[in-house]
Every structure is written in C-alpha cells, then in structure tokens.
C-alpha cells in the first residue's frame, strides 16, 4: 500500500487531515506528533487516541525543546495566551501564540521520516482562511517547502521527493468540519485549546477555541467540545 506521513497534533484540522489521507485518499498513514515544550501535554495524548481510532499504521512522538528559544505564549509560561479577541482581530496579524518556525521544524522531521519509510506524501493540516494569522500556514510556505523537499533529500535528487499535501489550505473551518463528518471523524476525541483547564476542559476564549466553536456553529454540527464556559 502507498504510504504517507501525517503530522498529527490531535486537533480538529490535523485529525481531519488524517481521515482524508486514510479514508479518502487510501494511504497507509504513519503519524508524527511532537512534544515540543508546549504549555500542556493534552494534545499529545489526544493525538495518540486519534491515531488509534483512525487506524494509523504507526504513531511516533518526537520530543524537542522549543521552550529553549521561547518567543511564544505556547512555549513561554510567562507570556499570557490572548483570550476573548474579536473576530476581526483573529487572523489580522501574527499573534503571540505563533511558535517561531514550528511548522518548518516539524515538516523537516516529517521529510526525514518520509524518506526512511519511502512515503509518497506528507499531509499537513494547515489552513489559511479561518486561522490565527501564522505565516507558516499560508500557501507560499507550503509551496516553498515543497520545493525544498526536491533539493534537500536523496529522494528528491532521484526525482521522487515526497509531495506536501495540504488539503485544508483553502477551506473554511465549517467546510473542514463538514468534510470530517462525511469521513466519519469523531471530533469529541480532538483537542484544540491553547490553554486548557485541569481535566482537559477547553478554555472557550483563546483563538483556537473561538475558531473551533464558530466552525461548528457555521457548519450546523453539534460541538462536542467540553468547555470551561
């Protein structure tokens, strides 16, 4: 069976991406998650559950310390996660929750794994419509990394570099949710919150929670998320 590496955070977008890779596109999926010094471990545990439920062939968790460079509310506990931003503010600029070069680092590791597994594709759940304004979630970034894969790998030199697949790139959050539902995704096992409360409850006020809640409302799908408020 053809193979793909899927970057999996356990969130709504990456879970939908995994379902697309396996249930729509017919890949044997090898999931890759990162414990990178983020504020909480919830997303890594959710990723394990998602990989198991969606039938991934394997799931690796790579540990690295992006907390050492800081610069983000997700890796530096002295920086507060923004809460309650209005819709016009979300996506209007690069917020403090942006982790410098995170997707570049993650895709680089995924590229190495794809070479080892002889995978045809790497699936990445980035989205440039309903998103927080991160520079590494834009079409220009995906295209640039696709070109990098062709010159930075042995597979690329041989003419078969892994493709970078970003199937959610131009979809709104509601469209993503409807697509996932059509593929049988249970969003109750996913986690999106940047700053969850004890017990894994979502804060309901960070950008990720607000975008997620609006997506379910716009899609006309019941939101299974357990919120603090």
Protein Blocks (a to p, Z undefined) as FASTA:
>chain_A
ZZdddddehiaklmmmmmmmmmmnopacddddddehiabfklmmmmmmmmmmnopabdcd
ddddfklngopaklmmkbccdehiafklnopaccfkbcghklmmmmmmmmmmmmmnopab
dcdfbdfkbcghiaklcfklmmmmmmmmmmmcfklmnopaccdddfklmpcfklmmmmmm
mnopafklgcfbfbdcehhiaehlamklmmmmmmmmmnopacfbdcfZZ
